[in-house]
Amino acid sequence: MKNKLELYQELQSRLKESQHALSDAISDSDLNHSSHEQIKTMGQVLSKARGQLYDCKLVTGKLRAMLQTADEQVRSLKKQSTFLSQLAAKTIPNGIHCLSMRLTIDYYLLPPEKRKFPMSDNLENPSLYHYALFSDNVLAASVVVNSTVTNAKDPSKHVFHLVTDKLNFGAMNMWFLLNPPGKATIHVQNVDDFKWLNSSYCPVLRQLESAKMKEYYFKAGHPTTLTSSASNMKYRNPKYLSMLNHLRFYLPEVYPKLDKILFLDDDIVVQKDLTGLWAVDLQGKVNGAVETCGESFHRFDKYLNFSNPHIARNFDPNACGWAYGMNVFDLKEWKRKDITGIYHKWQNMNEDRVLWKLGTLPPGLMTFYGLTHPLNKSWHVLGLGYSPTVDRSLIENAAVVHFNGNMKPWLEIAMTKYRPYWKKYVKHNHPYLQNCKL
């Protein structure tokens, strides 16, 4: 700092000398004989200043070091952010846990004759509109049913088949006994009551029971720090271990008397009447779904391991992906084409996760390859659980909006701008919700 101060003072002094020497001169001949020496000295001071203050190599090196440090900090923060968002995504908020517990207690206090839903004759009537909803989240399931019924032209023709797990069976029943869906029909089943769903029949269940799979999901490389855990966290999401998530591959076994069913995820909101979907001609296909591929993303190579010869030989890497969450399934064609058998074949081949890593979308893409009919995109708009840039007009015009991604609308990490689409179908004044501070 002392050197820079001296340099600054010397520059000021030489500048004043130069100004004084040039102030009265109009041409070179008017300059004082000492002026040439003063200008020469000024040049030397400027050269000295440039060397001290504007060493380009030094400045460039410092900038590079600063950029590298900032880049490392950004990478570290991104890893921490990913870890924390995935951790938040798999937690159950206190309010929802409270709701489930209170409903469960009250359900088992009911006499058996009061635990039954009306209109059970509708459950196997193929002329009605049937929905399959598999969920362990009472609040989420209530929004799906409420939004569907609210926007239905004739609710009496809609039948909801809800499957949950043993832990939430009482709560799910109690909620819909207290809040019947108007003229629509509802039925709640426990996935643990499906005796055919066992490890000898179901490959994924056998795999989930294996020590190797438990090691993969629960230990995931024994991470010791927050940032090292980030890449492994997604493998430990409970949804990948829940048979509710894999039940979508067994629809004809769950509903043997139905010909067609509309599958809904529990993180969707219905905004329009859906009856038109039953009139869609699937043209001999089994699955009706909205395609998700753009220029280069959400194609098959994003989900499947094309370095594996079985994948490379059977699938096109540029084939268009499609969305689970709102799907029309022709169950007659399903049985005719043995879709569950195709799924079992691929699941058996993926015992060591060499074909795909996790989730139900990759095996779904493989199982329904060439058997999926693309629906109009206005039926199903995705991204409300991860993308802040979904076009508002697309959301407003959509029949179904999907909060796919980590930022579910019932979590604190939900995007504020999208939450109202979900909250409008929550019964906020219900005593159970108020008591649990939901």
Secondary structure, DSSP 4 states (H G I P E B T S, - for coil): -HHHHHHHHHHHHHHHHHHHHHHS-SSGGGS-TTHHHHHHHHHHHHHHHHHHH--HHHHHHHHHHHHHHHHHHHHHHHHHHHHHHHHHHTSPPHHHHHHHHHHHHHHHHS-GGGSPPS-GGGGG-TTSEEEEEE-S-HHHHHHHHHHHHHT-S-GGGEEEEEEE-HHHHHHHHHHHHHS--TTSEEEEEEGGG-TT-STTT-HHHHHHTSHHHHIIIIITT---SHHHHHHHHGGG-GGGT-HHHHGGGGHHHH-TT-SEEEEE-TTEEE-S--GGGGG---TT-SEEE-B---SSSSBHHHHS-TTSHHHHHH--TTPBPB-SSEEEEEHHHHHHTTHHHHHHHHHHHTTTSSS--SSSHHHHHHHTTT-EEEPPGGGEE--TTT-TT--HHHHHH-SEEE--SS--TTSTTS-TTTHHHHHTTS-TT-HHHHHTT-
